[in-house]
Amino acid sequence: MTNGGKEATLHQRILSDIEGRIVSGEWPPGYRLPFEVDLAVQYGCSRMTANKVLTHLARTGLIERRKKSGSFVAQPVTQAAVLEIHSIEAEVRSLKLPYSYRLERRVRREASPVDRQHLELSETAPVLDLLCLHHAGERPFCLEERLINLATVPEAEGEDFLESAPGTWLINQIPWSTAEHRIYAQSASAEVAKMLDISRNAACLVIERRTWGSTGPVTFVRFTYPGDRHALVARFTPGGES
């Protein structure tokens, strides 16, 4: 066998070994792979072959390469249904990652003009202003900014939301009749970047949602996700316009 053929066979062997360990969960998201030089020694190949393997894995999205830090198993990209009222915890659990949540801010106040616009209130009303951070494993997963209309949901005032996220509580406690989603891309501000542990101006996926109940507006929420770790899915049935 020529040296080129040997290198090609080694390339496939290394690739198959690493893919198998990632897919099986032996190497979980965030796991640091051996460096190129270590792979070359382990498999008895050239450093160039090891580099080609890591480059291929990065292109397919299985790993991410970070300058001066090495190569790491990538976080799976979450898929959320566009038209569903979904649970952030369920999203994280679907990735087979541990979920955690932290309440960053809880303020009761009178609705500002901007709040009234978000909730479509015709007059001022008391609101609960909440800021929450959801984690998948050790990494920030989603930033949640939420307003709850206390005129419609007075029970929320008695909840501290320290242990359970407000979205989960609302889904379980308050029936809703109508929901509206707005989806767009946005660059991370300095505050958002710090909280999500991403670069300032990094692309983020933002989902805003308003829900109404039989007695009026219930909540306005803005979810901000790192753009490289989230995707949206919608399924349609025939019968509408093309």
C-alpha positions as CSV (number, residue, x, y, z in Angstrom):
1,M,0.0,0.0,0.0
2,T,1.3,3.4,-0.9
3,N,1.9,6.0,1.8
4,G,-1.0,8.0,0.4
5,G,-3.3,5.0,0.6
6,K,-2.1,4.3,4.2
7,E,-2.8,7.9,5.2
8,A,-6.3,7.8,3.6
9,T,-7.1,4.6,5.5
10,L,-5.9,6.1,8.8
11,H,-7.9,9.2,8.1
12,Q,-11.1,7.2,7.8
13,R,-10.2,5.1,10.9
14,I,-9.6,8.2,13.1
15,L,-12.7,9.8,11.7
16,S,-14.9,6.8,12.4
17,D,-13.4,6.4,16.0
18,I,-14.1,10.0,16.9
19,E,-17.6,10.1,15.3
20,G,-18.5,6.9,17.2
21,R,-17.4,8.3,20.5
22,I,-19.4,11.5,20.0
23,V,-22.5,9.9,18.7
24,S,-22.5,7.3,21.5
25,G,-22.2,10.0,24.1
26,E,-18.8,8.7,25.3
27,W,-17.5,12.2,24.5
28,P,-20.4,14.6,25.5
29,P,-20.9,18.2,24.3
30,G,-18.1,20.4,25.6
31,Y,-15.6,17.5,25.8
32,R,-12.1,18.5,24.6
33,L,-10.6,16.2,22.0
34,P,-7.0,15.3,21.9
35,F,-4.7,17.8,20.2
36,E,-3.5,17.1,16.7
37,V,0.0,16.1,17.9
38,D,-1.6,13.6,20.4
39,L,-3.8,12.1,17.7
40,A,-0.8,11.7,15.4
41,V,1.1,9.9,18.1
42,Q,-1.9,7.7,19.1
43,Y,-2.6,6.6,15.5
44,G,0.9,6.7,14.1
45,C,-0.1,9.2,11.4
46,S,1.1,12.5,10.3
47,R,0.0,15.7,12.0
48,M,-1.5,16.8,8.7
49,T,-3.8,13.7,8.6
50,A,-5.0,14.5,12.2
51,N,-5.6,18.1,11.1
52,K,-7.7,17.0,8.1
53,V,-9.8,14.8,10.4
54,L,-10.5,17.6,12.8
55,T,-11.3,20.0,9.9
56,H,-13.8,17.5,8.5
57,L,-15.5,17.1,11.9
58,A,-15.7,20.9,12.3
59,R,-17.3,21.2,8.9
60,T,-20.0,18.7,9.7
61,G,-20.8,20.5,13.0
62,L,-19.7,17.7,15.3
63,I,-16.9,19.7,16.9
64,E,-15.9,23.3,17.2
65,R,-12.3,24.4,17.0
66,R,-11.2,27.3,19.2
67,K,-7.9,29.2,18.7
68,K,-5.4,28.4,21.4
69,S,-7.9,26.2,23.3
70,G,-8.3,23.1,21.1
71,S,-11.2,21.2,19.6
72,F,-14.4,20.5,21.6
73,V,-17.5,18.4,21.0
74,A,-20.2,20.8,19.7
75,Q,-23.5,21.5,21.4
76,P,-26.3,19.9,19.4
77,V,-28.5,22.5,17.7
78,T,-31.9,22.7,19.3
79,Q,-35.0,22.6,17.0
80,A,-38.1,24.4,18.4
81,A,-41.4,24.3,16.7
82,V,-42.4,27.8,15.6
83,L,-46.1,27.6,16.5
84,E,-45.8,25.8,19.8
85,I,-45.8,27.1,23.4
86,H,-42.7,25.1,24.4
87,S,-40.8,24.6,27.6
88,I,-37.2,25.7,27.7
89,E,-36.5,22.8,30.1
90,A,-38.0,20.3,27.6
91,E,-35.7,21.8,24.9
92,V,-32.6,21.2,27.0
93,R,-33.7,17.7,28.2
94,S,-34.2,16.8,24.5
95,L,-30.5,17.4,24.0
96,K,-29.8,14.9,26.9
97,L,-28.1,17.7,28.9
98,P,-28.7,18.7,32.5
99,Y,-31.0,21.7,32.8
100,S,-30.7,24.5,35.4
101,Y,-32.4,27.9,35.7
102,R,-31.6,31.1,37.6
103,L,-33.8,34.1,38.3
104,E,-31.8,37.3,37.7
105,R,-34.4,39.9,38.4
106,R,-38.0,40.1,39.8
107,V,-39.6,43.5,40.0
108,R,-43.2,44.5,40.5
109,R,-44.0,47.9,39.1
110,E,-46.5,49.9,37.1
111,A,-46.4,49.3,33.3
112,S,-44.3,51.7,31.4
113,P,-45.4,53.0,27.9
114,V,-43.1,50.3,26.4
115,D,-44.7,47.6,28.6
116,R,-48.1,48.7,27.6
117,Q,-47.1,48.4,23.9
118,H,-45.7,44.9,24.5
119,L,-48.8,43.7,26.3
120,E,-51.3,45.8,24.2
121,L,-52.7,47.4,27.3
122,S,-55.1,50.4,26.8
123,E,-54.3,51.7,30.3
124,T,-51.6,51.3,33.0
125,A,-51.6,48.2,35.1
126,P,-49.2,46.5,37.5
127,V,-46.7,44.1,35.9
128,L,-44.1,41.6,37.1
129,D,-40.8,42.2,35.3
130,L,-38.7,39.1,35.3
131,L,-35.2,38.3,33.9
132,C,-34.2,34.6,33.8
133,L,-31.2,32.7,32.5
134,H,-31.5,29.0,31.4
135,H,-28.5,26.7,31.2
136,A,-27.8,23.5,29.3
137,G,-25.1,21.8,31.2
138,E,-22.5,24.4,32.2
139,R,-23.3,26.8,29.3
140,P,-26.0,29.5,29.1
141,F,-28.7,28.3,26.8
142,C,-31.3,31.1,26.7
143,L,-32.0,34.5,28.2
144,E,-35.7,35.1,29.1
145,E,-37.1,38.6,29.6
146,R,-40.7,38.4,30.6
147,L,-43.6,40.7,31.6
148,I,-46.6,39.2,33.4
149,N,-49.8,41.3,33.5
150,L,-50.9,41.2,37.1
151,A,-54.3,42.6,36.3
152,T,-55.0,39.3,34.4
153,V,-52.8,37.0,36.5
154,P,-52.8,38.3,40.1
155,E,-51.7,34.9,41.4
156,A,-48.2,35.5,39.9
157,E,-47.5,38.2,42.5
158,G,-47.4,35.5,45.2
159,E,-44.8,33.4,43.3
160,D,-41.1,34.1,43.8
161,F,-40.0,32.0,40.7
162,L,-36.8,31.0,42.4
163,E,-37.2,27.3,41.8
164,S,-39.4,27.2,38.8
165,A,-39.3,29.2,35.6
166,P,-42.3,31.6,35.1
167,G,-43.1,30.0,31.7
168,T,-43.5,26.6,33.2
169,W,-45.7,28.0,35.9
170,L,-47.9,29.9,33.5
171,I,-48.3,26.9,31.2
172,N,-49.5,24.8,34.2
173,Q,-51.6,27.5,35.9
174,I,-53.1,29.9,33.5
175,P,-55.2,28.9,30.4
176,W,-54.5,31.0,27.3
177,S,-56.6,31.4,24.2
178,T,-54.4,33.2,21.7
179,A,-50.7,33.5,21.1
180,E,-48.5,35.5,18.7
181,H,-44.9,34.9,17.8
182,R,-42.4,37.3,16.3
183,I,-39.0,35.8,15.3
184,Y,-35.9,37.8,14.2
185,A,-32.1,37.9,14.3
186,Q,-30.3,40.4,16.4
187,S,-26.7,41.1,17.3
188,A,-25.9,40.6,21.0
189,S,-25.6,43.7,23.1
190,A,-22.9,44.0,25.7
191,E,-25.3,42.9,28.5
192,V,-26.8,40.0,26.5
193,A,-23.3,38.8,25.4
194,K,-22.1,38.8,29.0
195,M,-25.1,36.8,30.2
196,L,-25.0,34.3,27.4
197,D,-21.2,34.1,27.4
198,I,-20.8,34.9,23.8
199,S,-19.0,37.7,21.8
200,R,-20.5,41.1,21.7
201,N,-22.4,41.5,18.3
202,A,-22.6,37.8,17.9
203,A,-25.7,36.7,16.0
204,C,-28.7,35.7,18.2
205,L,-32.0,34.2,17.5
206,V,-34.8,36.1,19.2
207,I,-38.4,34.8,19.7
208,E,-41.0,37.2,21.1
209,R,-44.3,35.9,22.2
210,R,-47.5,37.4,23.5
211,T,-50.4,35.4,24.9
212,W,-53.9,36.4,25.8
213,G,-56.6,34.7,28.0
214,S,-60.3,35.2,28.3
215,T,-59.9,38.2,30.5
216,G,-57.1,40.0,28.7
217,P,-53.3,40.0,28.0
218,V,-51.4,37.4,30.0
219,T,-47.7,37.8,29.2
220,F,-45.0,39.1,26.9
221,V,-41.7,37.3,26.7
222,R,-38.5,37.6,24.7
223,F,-36.2,34.6,24.4
224,T,-32.7,35.2,23.2
225,Y,-30.6,32.3,22.0
226,P,-27.0,32.1,20.7
227,G,-27.6,31.9,17.0
228,D,-25.3,29.0,16.3
229,R,-27.0,26.7,18.7
230,H,-30.7,27.0,17.8
231,A,-33.0,26.4,14.9
232,L,-36.7,26.7,14.2
233,V,-39.0,24.2,12.6
234,A,-42.5,24.6,11.2
235,R,-44.7,21.9,9.7
236,F,-47.5,22.8,7.4
237,T,-50.5,20.9,5.9
238,P,-51.9,21.4,2.3
239,G,-54.8,23.8,1.8
240,G,-53.3,27.3,2.3
241,E,-51.9,29.6,-0.2
242,S,-48.7,28.6,-2.0
